[in-house]
Amino acid sequence: MEEPFTNDRESFQRFLAAFCKRINDNEDDSDFLPFRPPNRHLTLEELQGECFDWSLRYLGLQKCPPTLAAAITREVYEQAKKIDFREFEERPEGSNEVEAKEENSSNEIQRPESGRDSSDPFMS
């Protein structure tokens, strides 16, 4: 039986090596999500929460040590905040791009100016 991963550096390295090997061995499956999103249509705010949920769920299924899973999920969240997802939004028929940009500007993923947002419950 495989030794379980614990919350120490050696376990993190073993997990990452095993994970990378598993992913590389299954390269032909790389176009598929490991699970199906419950809804095709998400607001930008929902996308942030789903990003946390998907990351933690996927890493949990991979038996990732909890502390490492939290760190990876945090980095996924930070990277997702940098992406402008507006280009993926469906536009209502008949609206032009300028109207859609104005309408969707309130949905943009906000990045705090100071680098930390005290209202963000996931920022430590």
FILUMSE-872741 format. One record per residue (C-alpha): residue number from 0; x, y, z. Coordinates in nm, 3 decimals, always signed. Example, Ala and Ser with C-alpha at 12.3 -4.5 7.8 and 13.67 -1.06 7.14 Angstrom:
! FILUMSE-872741
+------+---------+---------+---------+
! resi !      c1 !      c2 !      c3 !
+------+---------+---------+---------+
!    0 !  +1.230 !  -0.450 !  +0.780 !
!    1 !  +1.367 !  -0.106 !  +0.714 !
+------+---------+---------+---------+
! end
This chain:
! FILUMSE-872741
+------+---------+---------+---------+
! resi !      c1 !      c2 !      c3 !
+------+---------+---------+---------+
!    0 !  +0.000 !  +0.000 !  +0.000 !
!    1 !  +0.123 !  +0.348 !  -0.088 !
!    2 !  +0.238 !  +0.562 !  +0.202 !
!    3 !  -0.006 !  +0.851 !  +0.263 !
!    4 !  +0.110 !  +1.206 !  +0.209 !
!    5 !  +0.149 !  +1.422 !  +0.519 !
!    6 !  +0.204 !  +1.794 !  +0.571 !
!    7 !  +0.582 !  +1.809 !  +0.544 !
!    8 !  +0.824 !  +1.911 !  +0.272 !
!    9 !  +0.922 !  +1.555 !  +0.184 !
!   10 !  +0.558 !  +1.455 !  +0.139 !
!   11 !  +0.493 !  +1.763 !  -0.073 !
!   12 !  +0.783 !  +1.669 !  -0.301 !
!   13 !  +0.668 !  +1.305 !  -0.323 !
!   14 !  +0.312 !  +1.415 !  -0.402 !
!   15 !  +0.424 !  +1.662 !  -0.672 !
!   16 !  +0.655 !  +1.404 !  -0.834 !
!   17 !  +0.379 !  +1.139 !  -0.834 !
!   18 !  +0.120 !  +1.391 !  -0.958 !
!   19 !  +0.342 !  +1.512 !  -1.245 !
!   20 !  +0.417 !  +1.153 !  -1.347 !
!   21 !  +0.046 !  +1.068 !  -1.345 !
!   22 !  -0.039 !  +1.376 !  -1.552 !
!   23 !  +0.243 !  +1.311 !  -1.801 !
!   24 !  +0.144 !  +0.945 !  -1.835 !
!   25 !  -0.212 !  +1.053 !  -1.921 !
!   26 !  -0.121 !  +1.332 !  -2.164 !
!   27 !  -0.380 !  +1.218 !  -2.417 !
!   28 !  -0.655 !  +1.290 !  -2.160 !
!   29 !  -0.533 !  +1.646 !  -2.099 !
!   30 !  -0.817 !  +1.801 !  -2.301 !
!   31 !  -1.079 !  +1.679 !  -2.055 !
!   32 !  -1.176 !  +1.831 !  -1.722 !
!   33 !  -1.145 !  +1.591 !  -1.429 !
!   34 !  -1.511 !  +1.664 !  -1.346 !
!   35 !  -1.805 !  +1.845 !  -1.501 !
!   36 !  -1.896 !  +2.200 !  -1.396 !
!   37 !  -2.255 !  +2.209 !  -1.264 !
!   38 !  -2.343 !  +2.506 !  -1.484 !
!   39 !  -2.203 !  +2.636 !  -1.812 !
!   40 !  -2.295 !  +2.994 !  -1.726 !
!   41 !  -2.119 !  +3.158 !  -1.433 !
!   42 !  -2.085 !  +3.519 !  -1.329 !
!   43 !  -1.733 !  +3.643 !  -1.264 !
!   44 !  -1.805 !  +3.638 !  -0.891 !
!   45 !  -1.922 !  +3.276 !  -0.910 !
!   46 !  -1.616 !  +3.186 !  -1.112 !
!   47 !  -1.387 !  +3.290 !  -0.826 !
!   48 !  -1.571 !  +3.067 !  -0.581 !
!   49 !  -1.585 !  +2.781 !  -0.829 !
!   50 !  -1.211 !  +2.820 !  -0.882 !
!   51 !  -1.159 !  +2.747 !  -0.511 !
!   52 !  -1.405 !  +2.459 !  -0.513 !
!   53 !  -1.268 !  +2.294 !  -0.828 !
!   54 !  -0.907 !  +2.326 !  -0.714 !
!   55 !  -0.968 !  +2.187 !  -0.367 !
!   56 !  -1.192 !  +1.907 !  -0.495 !
!   57 !  -0.948 !  +1.802 !  -0.767 !
!   58 !  -0.647 !  +1.812 !  -0.535 !
!   59 !  -0.843 !  +1.619 !  -0.272 !
!   60 !  -0.921 !  +1.348 !  -0.529 !
!   61 !  -0.548 !  +1.333 !  -0.603 !
!   62 !  -0.474 !  +1.284 !  -0.230 !
!   63 !  -0.283 !  +1.612 !  -0.208 !
!   64 !  -0.164 !  +1.703 !  +0.144 !
!   65 !  -0.411 !  +1.960 !  +0.285 !
!   66 !  -0.153 !  +2.233 !  +0.347 !
!   67 !  -0.014 !  +2.199 !  -0.005 !
!   68 !  -0.368 !  +2.191 !  -0.151 !
!   69 !  -0.444 !  +2.519 !  +0.027 !
!   70 !  -0.126 !  +2.681 !  -0.107 !
!   71 !  -0.190 !  +2.561 !  -0.463 !
!   72 !  -0.553 !  +2.673 !  -0.446 !
!   73 !  -0.447 !  +3.014 !  -0.323 !
!   74 !  -0.207 !  +3.050 !  -0.617 !
!   75 !  -0.479 !  +2.938 !  -0.861 !
!   76 !  -0.704 !  +3.208 !  -0.714 !
!   77 !  -0.431 !  +3.472 !  -0.747 !
!   78 !  -0.366 !  +3.374 !  -1.109 !
!   79 !  -0.740 !  +3.367 !  -1.191 !
!   80 !  -0.776 !  +3.723 !  -1.057 !
!   81 !  -0.530 !  +3.839 !  -1.325 !
!   82 !  -0.736 !  +3.702 !  -1.615 !
!   83 !  -0.988 !  +3.920 !  -1.794 !
!   84 !  -1.273 !  +3.674 !  -1.840 !
!   85 !  -1.498 !  +3.928 !  -2.013 !
!   86 !  -1.397 !  +3.798 !  -2.355 !
!   87 !  -1.573 !  +3.471 !  -2.268 !
!   88 !  -1.900 !  +3.633 !  -2.168 !
!   89 !  -2.200 !  +3.584 !  -2.393 !
!   90 !  -2.326 !  +3.909 !  -2.538 !
!   91 !  -2.698 !  +3.976 !  -2.564 !
!   92 !  -2.815 !  +3.986 !  -2.925 !
!   93 !  -2.823 !  +4.336 !  -3.068 !
!   94 !  -2.581 !  +4.490 !  -2.817 !
!   95 !  -2.253 !  +4.624 !  -2.936 !
!   96 !  -1.918 !  +4.571 !  -2.770 !
!   97 !  -1.907 !  +4.916 !  -2.605 !
!   98 !  -2.245 !  +4.864 !  -2.434 !
!   99 !  -2.139 !  +4.517 !  -2.323 !
!  100 !  -1.812 !  +4.651 !  -2.177 !
!  101 !  -1.996 !  +4.920 !  -1.980 !
!  102 !  -2.255 !  +4.671 !  -1.860 !
!  103 !  -1.996 !  +4.413 !  -1.755 !
!  104 !  -1.740 !  +4.648 !  -1.600 !
!  105 !  -1.894 !  +4.592 !  -1.256 !
!  106 !  -1.835 !  +4.216 !  -1.295 !
!  107 !  -1.463 !  +4.251 !  -1.361 !
!  108 !  -1.238 !  +4.066 !  -1.119 !
!  109 !  -1.109 !  +4.340 !  -0.894 !
!  110 !  -0.749 !  +4.357 !  -0.782 !
!  111 !  -0.689 !  +4.567 !  -0.471 !
!  112 !  -0.454 !  +4.860 !  -0.524 !
!  113 !  -0.263 !  +4.794 !  -0.202 !
!  114 !  -0.212 !  +4.426 !  -0.287 !
!  115 !  -0.433 !  +4.320 !  +0.007 !
!  116 !  -0.806 !  +4.352 !  +0.040 !
!  117 !  -0.927 !  +4.323 !  +0.399 !
!  118 !  -1.279 !  +4.246 !  +0.275 !
!  119 !  -1.155 !  +3.934 !  +0.092 !
!  120 !  -1.215 !  +3.638 !  +0.328 !
!  121 !  -0.953 !  +3.430 !  +0.147 !
!  122 !  -0.670 !  +3.676 !  +0.193 !
!  123 !  -0.457 !  +3.608 !  +0.499 !
+------+---------+---------+---------+
! end
